[in-house]
Amino acid sequence: MTAKWEESRLMIDEEIRDTNPHTGTAAPLKADELPDEITFIVENTHDQSVSVQMQGCRESGFAIPVNLGDPIVVAAGDVTPQGGYGVLTKGFFPFIRPEAICSVLPTKGNVNVYEEALSR
């Protein structure tokens, strides 16, 4: 069987116009395919920097989310470096989601977060 790259959009054209946390879509991971590390790409077209924290949870409602790794700050009008950034999932977190926040109010733009995965 041939391996291929797949991409999930966890946050789609999220226009942030405040300094409150904005959460993206919870992506389910198959229990038999839980990786040790997941790669994410963040595109920020806002006119301010955005901080993105990946979160994991044991259930889809995210009653008790767990921060996975450190947040990444993406400058205004920038994209994460080539290849994205990896987040260690250590533990059983079959659901993941991004949480984005701006410390300064953006007046234009949006943010997209993608999960990159290799399927077999």
C-alpha positions as CSV (number, residue, x, y, z in Angstrom):
1,M,0.0,0.0,0.0
2,T,1.3,3.5,-0.9
3,A,1.7,6.1,1.8
4,K,0.2,9.5,1.1
5,W,0.0,12.9,2.9
6,E,-3.3,14.1,4.1
7,E,-4.3,17.4,5.5
8,S,-7.0,18.4,8.0
9,R,-8.1,22.0,8.4
10,L,-8.6,22.5,12.1
11,M,-9.2,26.3,12.0
12,I,-10.6,27.8,8.8
13,D,-10.4,31.5,8.0
14,E,-10.8,32.5,11.7
15,E,-11.1,36.3,11.8
16,I,-10.0,37.3,15.3
17,R,-11.1,40.8,16.3
18,D,-10.6,40.6,20.1
19,T,-8.1,39.3,22.6
20,N,-10.2,36.2,23.6
21,P,-9.2,32.6,22.9
22,H,-10.7,31.1,19.7
23,T,-10.8,27.3,19.4
24,G,-10.8,25.4,16.2
25,T,-12.4,22.1,15.2
26,A,-11.6,19.0,17.2
27,A,-9.9,16.5,15.0
28,P,-10.4,12.8,15.9
29,L,-7.4,10.6,15.6
30,K,-7.8,6.8,15.2
31,A,-6.8,5.0,18.3
32,D,-4.7,2.5,16.4
33,E,-2.9,5.3,14.5
34,L,-2.0,7.7,17.4
35,P,1.4,9.1,16.5
36,D,4.0,10.3,19.0
37,E,4.2,13.6,17.2
38,I,1.8,15.5,15.0
39,T,2.8,18.3,12.6
40,F,0.8,21.5,12.2
41,I,1.0,24.4,9.8
42,V,-0.3,27.9,10.8
43,E,-1.0,30.6,8.3
44,N,-1.6,34.1,9.8
45,T,-2.8,36.9,7.6
46,H,-3.8,39.1,10.5
47,D,-2.1,42.4,10.9
48,Q,-1.0,41.2,14.4
49,S,0.9,38.2,15.7
50,V,-1.1,35.2,16.8
51,S,-0.3,32.6,19.4
52,V,-1.5,29.1,18.8
53,Q,-1.7,26.4,21.5
54,M,-2.5,22.9,20.5
55,Q,-4.7,21.0,22.9
56,G,-5.5,17.4,23.3
57,C,-8.4,15.6,25.1
58,R,-9.7,12.1,25.8
59,E,-13.2,13.1,24.6
60,S,-14.6,15.3,21.8
61,G,-16.3,17.8,24.1
62,F,-13.0,19.1,25.5
63,A,-14.3,19.3,29.0
64,I,-10.7,19.0,30.3
65,P,-8.3,20.1,27.6
66,V,-4.5,19.4,28.0
67,N,-2.0,21.8,26.4
68,L,0.3,19.9,24.1
69,G,3.7,21.4,24.0
70,D,4.4,25.2,24.1
71,P,2.4,27.7,22.1
72,I,3.8,28.9,18.9
73,V,3.7,32.6,18.0
74,V,3.3,33.4,14.3
75,A,4.1,36.9,13.2
76,A,1.6,39.1,11.3
77,G,1.4,38.0,7.7
78,D,3.6,34.9,8.2
79,V,3.4,31.1,8.1
80,T,5.1,28.6,10.3
81,P,8.5,27.5,8.9
82,Q,8.7,25.0,6.1
83,G,7.6,21.7,7.4
84,G,5.5,23.2,10.2
85,Y,6.1,22.4,13.8
86,G,5.7,19.2,15.7
87,V,3.8,18.6,18.9
88,L,4.5,15.6,21.1
89,T,1.2,13.9,22.0
90,K,2.6,11.9,25.0
91,G,-0.4,10.1,26.3
92,F,-3.7,9.1,24.9
93,F,-5.3,12.1,23.3
94,P,-7.6,10.9,20.5
95,F,-8.9,14.5,19.9
96,I,-6.8,17.5,19.2
97,R,-7.7,21.2,18.5
98,P,-5.9,24.5,18.1
99,E,-6.6,27.5,20.4
100,A,-5.5,30.9,18.9
101,I,-5.2,34.2,20.7
102,C,-3.9,37.7,19.8
103,S,-2.5,39.9,22.5
104,V,-3.2,43.0,20.3
105,L,-6.5,43.5,18.5
106,P,-6.2,42.6,14.8
107,T,-8.1,44.8,12.4
108,K,-7.9,42.6,9.3
109,G,-6.9,39.1,8.2
110,N,-7.5,35.6,9.5
111,V,-5.7,32.4,10.7
112,N,-5.7,28.9,9.4
113,V,-4.4,25.8,11.1
114,Y,-3.7,22.5,9.3
115,E,-2.8,19.1,10.7
116,E,-0.4,17.2,8.4
117,A,-0.6,13.4,8.5
118,L,0.9,10.5,6.6
119,S,-1.7,7.8,5.9
120,R,-0.8,4.3,4.9
